[in-house]
């Protein structure tokens, strides 16, 4: 009988901790009389890393484990501190195989080298924790903190630009740098006091300083929760607006989910993925200014109707431009009906004059419209819709975005997973998939129970 995924993860954690424990004894027992302290810090770092706070819905997180890595750098010999930092920062997603092995290794090296830089700096500056209140030791501790921060920044920079080869990596780097700097400034004084009092009081200092560490983590969590509530509010607003038109209900949510997947294929920075999600959810917000009699028509639009509908990107962009937190995505909403050949609306932009976010929404919006049934047209199959996107690539759609979209949905095989939760649409979608794709392993469970999720 196969174990549930959660039980497998617990087993992996137990095996991992046991393996590191044995290695710690083998490596440090002959050299350090109190080798168990290294193991204790490894365990504490592991625990704090496991409750890290996700910064964005599309990856990246922040934790207070830095405080313990820094304290270890000041307390132990460099090799011991590096050991605790490298092995202690392994995350749940690493053990689940959700992160590519080269990135797992690189991230561990990053933590190890940053801790090594802090440890060596503290020793070169002749810091002495038995005199932690003296100016020399305080300055040595500050220098060690700067070394840890600088090494982290340089290695993250290399990771984004060389290892992951992210386009527009500067945006992701700058946003991440703000968080790291805020974390560093907040936690460094606590970390220094942990190291100083641990030298005097031992394990009791960890208990004493766990309260401010938990408070720091909670402050990060509250901010992230507020951001998530903001996105949930946007999602609810989009759903409420779509309720006016029963034939497009759920359209914005589907477009948002698919747009984010395309953004991932194009390796957009995390901040851009979040902005793309918001823009996709609100791309039709301008329809609030279109008469219900047009939105609810059961036959095709007249030329007059279409002229009215052409106003919705302009109305939507004006609405968003007046909201400080949404003004960035206003151009994406305004231009999501532009064409690569310049024949779109409202401004007739062409090629790369059209913002990338708008080009992504344009492709996904058209695809969802094609595979959705309307009173005046039947739904097209996924295969036919993809062929239409290919046919119009270069004239109406950005060819690179179309190619990224095909990769994102795996020619339709991943659509059900991406759109999971929209059960009624899932049943409709399954009917539009080719037989060969419908028979794939990841699709079969949905095909057998199309109404459930």
Protein Blocks (a to p, Z undefined) as FASTA:
>chain_A
ZZdfklmmmmmmmmmmmmmmmmmmmmmmmmmmklmlmmmmmmmmmmmmmmcccfbfngcj
ddfklmmmmmmmmmmcfklmmmmmmmmmpcfklmnopacfklmmmmmmmmmmmmmmmmmm
mmmnopafklmmbmklmmmmmmmmmmmmmmmmmmmmmmmmmmnopghklmmmmmmmmmmm
mmmmmmmmmmmmmmmmmmmnommlmmmmmmmmmmmmmmmmmmmmmmmmmmmmmmmmmmmm
mmmpmklgoklmmmmmmmmmmmmmnopafklmmmmmmmmmmmmmmmmmpcfklmmpcbdc
dfklmmmmmmmmmmmmmmmmmpmklmmmmmmmmmmmccfkopacfklpahjlpcfklmmm
mmmmmmmmmmpccfkbccddfklmmmmmmmmgojlmcfklmmmmmmmnonolmmmmmmgo
ilmlmmmmmmmpcfklmmpmklmmmmmmmmbZZ
